[in-house]
């Protein structure tokens, strides 16, 4: 009987030790200072900028709004390849899209595989200026190519009005810093790998100014040293494919005054 009492006493004592340790860990976690979300984001941007070659696969869910705010969600599979300073390729296949994007030196090409057409334009021989020209002159933006920009931090940070460190959360088996940022037009959440490679593994965008506030979600998997061939980025015209022209973005025209002169 005494042995049983001693055994029960020992177990109670051990339980108290575990309970005390658990409370101590919980108190430490509660009082620990959370990381600065903008600092984590800056670290991610700097790491991406340091990579000379990389590729990533993205599983994308894209909301489309119709009939007064109702939403449908469509899927896209994207393969993106980057080789600095002047090469990017994106293959996008999904419910509503089947296109390939090529940036090779001073030439940018968009190929629509379903319509058997392509268009090409001359661009500056660097990723940042080439993407900027395509957007400015032709309204062309390709999802996630911003991750290839050496000025990614400058683009993102200038639009942040509010930031939040949400916590350390799991994305497909990897613990990530869950960050949330609000801008005027877009809300963004980013899950950044908390390990030695601070890569974005999940991105969610909410378009706040569009009807229905459609959401865009991407899960990403990365290769940071893929050894990409230059030939991968060069578009070769398939047989039977027709070349067309990009439509330029219409620039606003200054209103005329009463005398017929532009103000």
FENURJO-V363597 format. One record per residue. N is the residue number from 1. PHI is phi as a letter, one per 30 degrees, with the letter a starting at -180 (NA if undefined). PSI is psi in whole degrees, -180 to 180 (999 if undefined). BURIAL is 1 if it has 9 or more other ideal C-beta (glycine too) atoms within 8 Angstrom, else 0. Layout:
# FENURJO-V363597
n->(N/N)
phi->(PHI/PHI)
psi->(PSI/PSI)
burial->(BURIAL/BURIAL)
This chain:
# FENURJO-V363597
n->(1/2/3/4/5/6/7/8/9/10/11/12/13/14/15/16/17/18/19/20/21/22/23/24/25/26/27/28/29/30/31/32/33/34/35/36/37/38/39/40/41/42/43/44/45/46/47/48/49/50/51/52/53/54/55/56/57/58/59/60/61/62/63/64/65/66/67/68/69/70/71/72/73/74/75/76/77/78/79/80/81/82/83/84/85/86/87/88/89/90/91/92/93/94/95/96/97/98/99/100/101/102/103/104/105/106/107/108/109/110/111/112/113/114/115/116/117/118/119/120/121/122/123/124/125/126/127/128/129/130/131/132/133/134/135/136/137/138/139/140/141/142/143/144/145/146/147/148/149/150/151/152/153/154/155/156/157/158/159/160/161/162/163/164/165/166/167/168/169/170/171/172/173/174/175/176/177/178/179/180/181/182/183/184/185/186/187/188/189/190/191/192/193/194/195/196/197/198/199/200/201/202/203/204/205/206/207/208/209/210/211/212/213/214/215/216/217/218/219/220/221/222/223/224/225/226/227/228/229/230/231/232/233/234/235/236/237/238/239/240/241/242/243/244/245/246/247/248/249/250/251/252/253/254/255/256/257/258/259/260/261/262/263)
phi->(NA/d/d/d/d/d/d/d/d/d/d/d/d/d/d/d/d/d/d/d/d/d/d/d/d/d/d/d/d/d/c/d/d/d/d/d/d/d/d/d/d/d/d/d/d/d/d/d/d/d/d/d/b/a/b/a/c/b/c/c/c/b/d/b/c/b/h/i/j/d/b/b/c/c/c/b/c/b/c/b/b/b/b/d/c/b/b/b/b/b/c/b/b/a/d/b/b/a/b/b/c/b/b/b/i/c/b/c/b/b/c/c/d/d/c/h/b/b/b/b/b/d/b/d/d/a/d/e/d/d/d/d/d/d/d/d/d/b/i/c/b/c/e/i/d/e/d/d/d/d/c/e/d/d/d/d/d/d/c/d/c/a/b/b/c/d/l/c/b/c/b/h/j/c/d/b/d/c/c/b/b/c/b/d/c/b/c/b/b/b/c/c/e/d/d/d/c/d/c/d/c/a/b/b/c/b/d/d/c/c/e/i/h/d/c/b/b/b/c/c/b/b/b/c/b/d/h/d/d/d/d/d/c/c/d/c/d/d/d/i/c/c/d/b/c/d/d/d/d/d/d/d/c/d/d/d/d/d/d/i/c/d/d)
psi->(-42/-36/-40/-41/-42/-41/-43/-41/-41/-42/-43/-40/-42/-40/-40/-37/-47/-43/-44/-43/-41/-43/-41/-43/-42/-42/-39/-42/-38/-35/-11/142/128/148/152/119/-37/-32/-40/-42/-41/-40/-41/-47/-43/-37/-45/-40/-29/-17/129/-32/140/164/157/151/138/127/115/137/122/120/136/132/138/164/61/34/-8/149/144/149/132/154/150/136/126/133/122/134/137/131/110/148/-4/30/129/141/139/127/121/120/128/-166/-35/4/145/79/160/138/132/130/116/100/-119/15/131/131/138/125/120/107/-30/-36/-5/45/157/158/147/153/150/141/163/151/52/151/-47/-54/-32/-46/-39/-42/-43/-39/-44/-46/-29/2/24/118/131/125/135/-2/-17/-28/-18/-11/131/-11/30/-45/-44/-40/-44/-48/-32/-14/-2/125/-26/141/154/132/113/-42/-176/107/158/130/104/46/1/129/130/151/118/114/146/135/141/133/-176/-45/-25/138/137/139/139/134/114/127/126/0/-156/-14/100/71/146/124/-14/140/133/128/138/120/96/-26/-6/151/131/-4/64/149/147/123/136/132/129/143/142/153/121/-3/65/-12/71/138/144/-32/-25/-28/-2/125/129/124/119/157/135/1/133/141/133/-180/147/145/125/147/130/124/143/141/134/138/150/146/-178/-23/4/9/143/134/999)
burial->(0/0/0/0/0/0/0/0/0/0/0/0/0/0/0/0/0/0/0/0/0/0/0/0/0/0/0/0/0/0/0/0/0/0/0/0/1/1/0/1/1/1/1/1/1/1/1/1/1/0/1/0/1/1/1/1/1/1/0/1/1/1/1/1/1/0/0/0/0/0/1/0/0/1/1/1/1/1/1/1/1/1/1/1/0/1/1/1/1/1/0/1/0/1/0/0/0/0/1/1/1/1/1/1/0/0/1/1/1/1/1/1/0/0/0/1/1/1/1/1/1/0/1/0/0/0/1/1/1/1/1/0/1/1/1/0/1/1/0/0/0/0/1/1/1/0/1/1/1/0/0/1/1/0/1/1/1/0/1/1/0/0/1/0/1/0/0/0/1/0/1/0/0/1/0/1/1/1/1/1/1/1/1/0/0/1/1/1/1/1/1/1/1/1/0/0/0/1/1/1/1/1/1/1/1/1/1/0/0/0/0/1/0/1/1/1/1/1/1/1/0/1/0/0/0/1/0/1/0/1/0/0/1/0/1/0/0/0/0/0/1/0/0/0/0/1/0/0/0/0/0/0/0/0/0/0/0/0/0/0/0/0/0)
